Each structure stands twice: as C-alpha cells, then as structure tokens.
Amino acid sequence: MRVSFSFITDITPFLTLILKFDACMLRILIADDHAIVRRGLKDILLDAFPSATITEVCDAEELVQKVMKETYDIVITDLSMPGRSGLDALQQIKAYDAKLPVLV
C-alpha cells in the first residue's frame, strides 16, 4: 500500500476544517515530546474551542495506540520524537484511517 502525505505550510485551510466541526464535540490529539509545546498548543486550541476534548501523548508509539483505541477528529503531531519515527507512526495512522486529518 502506498501512502501519500501532504504537508501543510499555510494553516488557514486546516483552521477552516476545524471550524466545520461542532466545537463541543471536537476531539483533538496532540503528539509532541516537548511538554511545553503540547501545553502551548492545548492553550491556544482551548481558547478557540473551550468545549473541545484534548488528549496529549509524548511519543509516536503512544500516538498510534491512542488513534487505534479512541476516536479523534484531528491529530496534531511532531515528526521528530524519541523512539519510533513520527513518520512511521503517520504512515500507520493513515493506513488505519486515511480520512483522519493530521497536522504535522
């Protein structure tokens, strides 16, 4: 199976996608090995979507496990994390759910 990736350089279309969701039901997964980055993203998103449910993970392995066990509307991830490659995790996530929006 071939998986293609598109990297978002302009965040505006991604934010437009987010705004299509009912904010009270929005489920976001943030994956980054730096707690300060996760916290910053979470704070920004909660300011915009106070009713959103935001889950944080710190490595690619936990990212894949969460995506396969729970349902998310959007995943925000870093590619460079300790242990397993974030790119490998992204490939596995897209193979599992090709329609899940992922912001890298």
Secondary structure, DSSP 8 states (H G I E B T S, - for coil): --------S-SHHHHHHHHTS-GGG-EEEEE-S-HHHHHHHHHHHHHH-TT-EEEEESSHHHHHHHHHHS--SEEEE-S--SSS-HHHHHHHHHHH-TTS-EE-
